Amino acid sequence: MSPGLNTPPKSFYWTAGAALLWNLVGVYNYIAQMTMTEEVLAALPDAQRAFFESQPSWVTGAFALAVNAGALGCLLLLFRKAGALPVFVFSLACVLLQSGYDYFVADALRVFGTAQLALPITIIVIGAYLVKYSKDAAGKHWIG
């Protein structure tokens, strides 16, 4: 910890811990997607299988960077490091790149239906919240 840091409330640690768990679920989902077997892919409806098989490597890379940067940002937040803010900004940028491709280029709404839109919206909202939260934490000298 840097000198001059204020002691954050307990809610700071609860927020950072919950955010870490959320981001670790994202890491798990990335690993699950990357390790899908041919049998699992074959069991998907044709449109969904084609969606996953045709995804460009840069979109997959954006997914990997988003979830791993999100988890790293949460660890930095828990350790009260100011580096959390730029890492969360980077993670959110990667989420926006991936979601932008999925929904505006690859037409994920047609493939998965509108019910699946809640998850990417939630991911973007939480990502934006973590950017704001870490910025506010820096302003209150909880991280430094």
Residue pairs with C-beta under 8 A, 6 or more apart in sequence:
1 80
1 144
2 144
4 141
4 144
5 80
5 141
5 142
5 143
5 144
6 140
6 141
6 142
7 142
8 80
8 137
8 140
8 142
12 137
12 142
13 78
15 133
16 74
16 77
16 78
17 74
17 78
19 70
19 74
19 77
19 126
19 130
20 71
20 74
20 75
20 78
22 70
22 126
23 67
23 70
23 71
23 73
23 74
24 71
26 66
26 67
26 70
26 71
26 123
27 67
27 68
27 71
29 67
30 63
30 64
30 67
30 68
33 52
33 63
34 60
36 52
41 49
41 52
41 53
42 49
44 52
47 110
47 111
48 111
48 112
51 106
51 108
51 111
51 112
54 106
55 106
56 101
59 97
59 98
59 101
59 102
62 94
62 95
62 97
62 98
62 101
63 94
63 98
65 90
65 91
65 94
66 91
66 92
66 94
66 95
66 98
66 127
67 91
69 87
69 88
69 90
69 91
69 94
70 88
70 91
70 127
70 130
72 87
73 84
73 87
73 88
73 91
73 130
73 134
74 84
74 130
76 83
76 84
76 87
76 143
77 84
77 130
77 133
77 134
77 137
77 143
80 142
80 143
80 144
81 143
81 144
82 138
82 143
82 144
84 134
84 137
84 143
85 131
85 134
85 135
85 138
85 143
88 127
88 130
88 131
88 134
89 131
91 127
91 130
92 124
92 127
92 128
92 130
92 131
95 123
95 124
95 127
96 124
99 120
99 123
99 124
102 108
102 120
103 109
103 117
103 120
108 116
109 116
109 117
134 143
137 143
138 144
